Amino acid sequence: KAYKEYYACATGEAAPKPKASARKKKGDSAFSTTPPTPTPTTTVVSAPRLPATAKGKQPARAITPTEPTYVERTEAEQLKIVLKRSRQETHISQQR
């Protein structure tokens, strides 16, 4: 389930889904006082993050607030490694 949320967020199809799980966590902690209050704050926070995933920046940054699992961390590390390699290769190819 967590992987599906990660994959959906990484592809940019459903970025608000990890925030929905964060909303549930916040709602559970403050359920006895006011459940609707955390919802607007998270929607306001998620709004600036949507363009970041649309621009093609590293989607791992948008996921970090939801505490990624072991599998997601390794995939995030793999993404970083692949991005570094591709940057180095393009840099080398441009020098020649």
N, CA and C atoms as a LAMMPS dump frame, in Angstrom:
ITEM: TIMESTEP
0
ITEM: NUMBER OF ATOMS
288
ITEM: BOX BOUNDS ff ff ff
-5.0000000000000000e+02 5.0000000000000000e+02
-5.0000000000000000e+02 5.0000000000000000e+02
-5.0000000000000000e+02 5.0000000000000000e+02
ITEM: ATOMS id mol type element x y z
1 1 1 N 0.836 -1.195 0
2 1 2 C 0 0 0
3 1 3 C 0.879 1.256 0
4 2 1 N 1.898 1.27 0.85
5 2 2 C 2.78 2.436 0.898
6 2 3 C 3.522 2.591 -0.422
7 3 1 N 3.894 1.466 -1.024
8 3 2 C 4.602 1.538 -2.297
9 3 3 C 3.713 2.119 -3.388
10 4 1 N 2.428 1.74 -3.372
11 4 2 C 1.503 2.278 -4.372
12 4 3 C 1.384 3.79 -4.222
13 5 1 N 1.312 4.268 -2.982
14 5 2 C 1.247 5.716 -2.758
15 5 3 C 2.524 6.382 -3.247
16 6 1 N 3.666 5.741 -2.972
17 6 2 C 4.949 6.3 -3.393
18 6 3 C 5.031 6.358 -4.917
19 7 1 N 4.631 5.252 -5.568
20 7 2 C 4.707 5.194 -7.017
21 7 3 C 3.787 6.229 -7.652
22 8 1 N 2.58 6.368 -7.104
23 8 2 C 1.638 7.345 -7.641
24 8 3 C 2.185 8.759 -7.481
25 9 1 N 2.819 9.015 -6.362
26 9 2 C 3.377 10.344 -6.111
27 9 3 C 4.598 10.574 -6.996
28 10 1 N 5.412 9.531 -7.182
29 10 2 C 6.618 9.663 -7.992
30 10 3 C 6.266 9.929 -9.452
31 11 1 N 5.214 9.294 -9.944
32 11 2 C 4.808 9.521 -11.325
33 11 3 C 4.049 10.833 -11.484
34 12 1 N 3.583 11.4 -10.372
35 12 2 C 2.882 12.673 -10.421
36 12 3 C 1.394 12.517 -10.664
37 13 1 N 0.88 11.286 -10.62
38 13 2 C -0.545 11.084 -10.867
39 13 3 C -1.385 11.516 -9.667
40 14 1 N -0.998 11.07 -8.472
41 14 2 C -1.794 11.356 -7.277
42 14 3 C -0.88 11.841 -6.163
43 15 1 N -0.392 13.077 -6.279
44 15 2 C 0.504 13.61 -5.26
45 15 3 C -0.178 13.834 -3.911
46 16 1 N -1.476 14.205 -3.847
47 16 2 C -2.082 14.461 -2.535
48 16 3 C -2.294 13.213 -1.69
49 17 1 N -2.158 11.997 -2.254
50 17 2 C -2.455 10.796 -1.475
51 17 3 C -1.563 10.642 -0.244
52 18 1 N -0.232 10.826 -0.327
53 18 2 C 0.562 10.736 0.904
54 18 3 C 0.135 11.772 1.941
55 19 1 N -0.296 12.946 1.468
56 19 2 C -0.778 13.966 2.399
57 19 3 C -2.068 13.511 3.076
58 20 1 N -2.873 12.722 2.355
59 20 2 C -4.105 12.211 2.951
60 20 3 C -3.778 11.296 4.125
61 21 1 N -2.731 10.483 3.986
62 21 2 C -2.346 9.624 5.103
63 21 3 C -1.809 10.482 6.251
64 22 1 N -1.113 11.572 5.909
65 22 2 C -0.634 12.471 6.957
66 22 3 C -1.819 13.146 7.65
67 23 1 N -2.863 13.456 6.867
68 23 2 C -4.063 14.043 7.457
69 23 3 C -4.706 13.075 8.436
70 24 1 N -4.745 11.803 8.074
71 24 2 C -5.336 10.811 8.964
72 24 3 C -4.554 10.738 10.271
73 25 1 N -3.227 10.777 10.166
74 25 2 C -2.404 10.723 11.379
75 25 3 C -2.676 11.939 12.263
76 26 1 N -2.712 13.117 11.649
77 26 2 C -2.977 14.322 12.434
78 26 3 C -4.396 14.304 12.996
79 27 1 N -5.341 13.832 12.197
80 27 2 C -6.731 13.776 12.635
81 27 3 C -6.906 12.81 13.797
82 28 1 N -6.171 11.687 13.792
83 28 2 C -6.278 10.732 14.887
84 28 3 C -5.743 11.334 16.182
85 29 1 N -4.657 12.105 16.091
86 29 2 C -4.066 12.655 17.308
87 29 3 C -4.976 13.727 17.916
88 30 1 N -5.653 14.506 17.061
89 30 2 C -6.513 15.581 17.561
90 30 3 C -7.981 15.259 17.294
91 31 1 N -8.331 14.001 17.315
92 31 2 C -9.696 13.594 16.966
93 31 3 C -10.69 14.054 18.016
94 32 1 N -10.289 14.029 19.297
95 32 2 C -11.232 14.371 20.362
96 32 3 C -11.533 15.877 20.373
97 33 1 N -10.603 16.721 19.908
98 33 2 C -10.811 18.168 19.958
99 33 3 C -11.54 18.661 18.707
100 34 1 N -10.816 18.764 17.571
101 34 2 C -11.442 19.268 16.349
102 34 3 C -10.872 18.518 15.148
103 35 1 N -11.568 17.548 14.603
104 35 2 C -11.058 16.826 13.442
105 35 3 C -10.957 17.658 12.152
106 36 1 N -11.874 18.584 11.856
107 36 2 C -11.759 19.268 10.563
108 36 3 C -10.603 20.266 10.472
109 37 1 N -10.038 20.665 11.595
110 37 2 C -9.024 21.717 11.566
111 37 3 C -7.747 21.32 10.831
112 38 1 N -7.182 20.11 10.991
113 38 2 C -5.938 19.805 10.282
114 38 3 C -6.105 19.751 8.762
115 39 1 N -7.3 19.513 8.266
116 39 2 C -7.488 19.32 6.832
117 39 3 C -7.129 20.568 6.014
118 40 1 N -7.598 21.768 6.364
119 40 2 C -7.221 22.928 5.549
120 40 3 C -5.725 23.211 5.577
121 41 1 N -5.08 22.99 6.715
122 41 2 C -3.652 23.285 6.801
123 41 3 C -2.866 22.371 5.872
124 42 1 N -3.23 21.091 5.806
125 42 2 C -2.483 20.183 4.941
126 42 3 C -2.762 20.478 3.47
127 43 1 N -3.969 20.893 3.124
128 43 2 C -4.241 21.221 1.731
129 43 3 C -3.438 22.453 1.316
130 44 1 N -3.268 23.377 2.223
131 44 2 C -2.47 24.562 1.915
132 44 3 C -1.013 24.166 1.729
133 45 1 N -0.531 23.223 2.53
134 45 2 C 0.854 22.78 2.421
135 45 3 C 1.056 21.971 1.141
136 46 1 N 0.073 21.165 0.765
137 46 2 C 0.248 20.306 -0.401
138 46 3 C 0.182 21.103 -1.711
139 47 1 N -0.447 22.254 -1.707
140 47 2 C -0.582 23.029 -2.934
141 47 3 C 0.768 23.436 -3.535
142 48 1 N 1.733 23.968 -2.753
143 48 2 C 3.008 24.328 -3.374
144 48 3 C 3.827 23.113 -3.805
145 49 1 N 3.548 21.938 -3.236
146 49 2 C 4.361 20.778 -3.578
147 49 3 C 3.952 20.169 -4.919
148 50 1 N 2.727 20.4 -5.36
149 50 2 C 2.281 19.813 -6.62
150 50 3 C 3.107 20.319 -7.81
151 51 1 N 3.39 21.62 -7.918
152 51 2 C 4.213 22.063 -9.036
153 51 3 C 5.624 21.489 -8.988
154 52 1 N 6.16 21.212 -7.806
155 52 2 C 7.515 20.68 -7.7
156 52 3 C 7.601 19.318 -8.379
157 53 1 N 6.579 18.476 -8.185
158 53 2 C 6.596 17.17 -8.846
159 53 3 C 6.312 17.333 -10.335
160 54 1 N 5.511 18.326 -10.709
161 54 2 C 5.192 18.53 -12.114
162 54 3 C 6.41 19.042 -12.88
163 55 1 N 7.269 19.811 -12.208
164 55 2 C 8.447 20.35 -12.872
165 55 3 C 9.491 19.27 -13.147
166 56 1 N 9.415 18.154 -12.443
167 56 2 C 10.38 17.092 -12.674
168 56 3 C 11.479 17.067 -11.633
169 57 1 N 11.316 17.799 -10.558
170 57 2 C 12.3 17.739 -9.489
171 57 3 C 12.181 16.402 -8.773
172 58 1 N 13.137 16.121 -7.895
173 58 2 C 13.148 14.818 -7.237
174 58 3 C 11.886 14.625 -6.416
175 59 1 N 11.082 13.609 -6.754
176 59 2 C 9.84 13.376 -6.02
177 59 3 C 10.074 12.864 -4.603
178 60 1 N 11.289 12.419 -4.312
179 60 2 C 11.565 11.888 -2.977
180 60 3 C 11.394 12.979 -1.921
181 61 1 N 11.658 14.226 -2.292
182 61 2 C 11.539 15.311 -1.318
183 61 3 C 10.091 15.527 -0.897
184 62 1 N 9.172 15.331 -1.807
185 62 2 C 7.762 15.522 -1.48
186 62 3 C 7.234 14.395 -0.607
187 63 1 N 7.943 13.282 -0.59
188 63 2 C 7.471 12.118 0.157
189 63 3 C 8.027 12.094 1.578
190 64 1 N 9.167 12.697 1.8
191 64 2 C 9.847 12.597 3.091
192 64 3 C 8.978 12.914 4.304
193 65 1 N 8 13.845 4.264
194 65 2 C 7.194 14.081 5.476
195 65 3 C 6.368 12.882 5.918
196 66 1 N 6.115 11.926 5.036
197 66 2 C 5.298 10.77 5.399
198 66 3 C 6.144 9.601 5.902
199 67 1 N 7.399 9.838 6.211
200 67 2 C 8.323 8.813 6.695
201 67 3 C 8.366 7.62 5.749
202 68 1 N 9.178 7.67 4.695
203 68 2 C 9.212 6.576 3.724
204 68 3 C 9.721 5.275 4.34
205 69 1 N 9.211 4.17 3.851
206 69 2 C 9.631 2.873 4.36
207 69 3 C 10.993 2.506 3.788
208 70 1 N 11.496 1.334 4.17
209 70 2 C 12.82 0.899 3.725
210 70 3 C 12.881 0.79 2.205
211 71 1 N 11.83 0.221 1.62
212 71 2 C 11.817 0.047 0.165
213 71 3 C 11.844 1.401 -0.532
214 72 1 N 11.062 2.343 -0.024
215 72 2 C 11.001 3.661 -0.656
216 72 3 C 12.331 4.395 -0.515
217 73 1 N 12.998 4.231 0.618
218 73 2 C 14.294 4.887 0.791
219 73 3 C 15.29 4.353 -0.226
220 74 1 N 15.336 3.04 -0.397
221 74 2 C 16.296 2.493 -1.349
222 74 3 C 15.986 2.983 -2.76
223 75 1 N 14.716 3.085 -3.11
224 75 2 C 14.378 3.584 -4.444
225 75 3 C 14.748 5.055 -4.578
226 76 1 N 14.577 5.813 -3.511
227 76 2 C 14.963 7.223 -3.555
228 76 3 C 16.474 7.338 -3.737
229 77 1 N 17.224 6.486 -3.035
230 77 2 C 18.677 6.499 -3.195
231 77 3 C 19.06 6.11 -4.616
232 78 1 N 18.379 5.123 -5.173
233 78 2 C 18.659 4.721 -6.548
234 78 3 C 18.377 5.867 -7.512
235 79 1 N 17.305 6.59 -7.267
236 79 2 C 16.992 7.75 -8.114
237 79 3 C 18.119 8.775 -8.064
238 80 1 N 18.607 9.047 -6.859
239 80 2 C 19.687 10.026 -6.715
240 80 3 C 20.934 9.561 -7.456
241 81 1 N 21.258 8.261 -7.325
242 81 2 C 22.447 7.726 -7.986
243 81 3 C 22.305 7.832 -9.501
244 82 1 N 21.135 7.466 -10.008
245 82 2 C 20.907 7.525 -11.455
246 82 3 C 20.996 8.962 -11.948
247 83 1 N 20.429 9.893 -11.191
248 83 2 C 20.484 11.3 -11.596
249 83 3 C 21.926 11.802 -11.612
250 84 1 N 22.708 11.426 -10.602
251 84 2 C 24.113 11.841 -10.565
252 84 3 C 24.866 11.298 -11.768
253 85 1 N 24.649 10.005 -12.07
254 85 2 C 25.346 9.393 -13.208
255 85 3 C 24.971 10.082 -14.507
256 86 1 N 23.687 10.337 -14.693
257 86 2 C 23.256 10.955 -15.947
258 86 3 C 23.838 12.363 -16.075
259 87 1 N 23.901 13.088 -14.967
260 87 2 C 24.494 14.434 -15.019
261 87 3 C 25.969 14.356 -15.382
262 88 1 N 26.68 13.39 -14.777
263 88 2 C 28.106 13.246 -15.074
264 88 3 C 28.309 12.87 -16.534
265 89 1 N 27.474 11.962 -17.045
266 89 2 C 27.619 11.535 -18.435
267 89 3 C 27.35 12.689 -19.393
268 90 1 N 26.328 13.479 -19.121
269 90 2 C 26.046 14.61 -20.008
270 90 3 C 27.173 15.636 -19.928
271 91 1 N 27.728 15.816 -18.744
272 91 2 C 28.83 16.764 -18.581
273 91 3 C 30.043 16.297 -19.373
274 92 1 N 30.344 14.996 -19.288
275 92 2 C 31.489 14.45 -20.012
276 92 3 C 31.254 14.542 -21.517
277 93 1 N 30.048 14.223 -21.965
278 93 2 C 29.765 14.242 -23.401
279 93 3 C 29.82 15.672 -23.949
280 94 1 N 29.497 16.66 -23.141
281 94 2 C 29.547 18.044 -23.604
282 94 3 C 30.979 18.556 -23.677
283 95 1 N 31.88 17.988 -22.872
284 95 2 C 33.271 18.44 -22.892
285 95 3 C 33.98 17.984 -24.166
286 96 1 N 33.614 16.811 -24.694
287 96 2 C 34.32 16.266 -25.862
288 96 3 C 34.074 17.067 -27.118
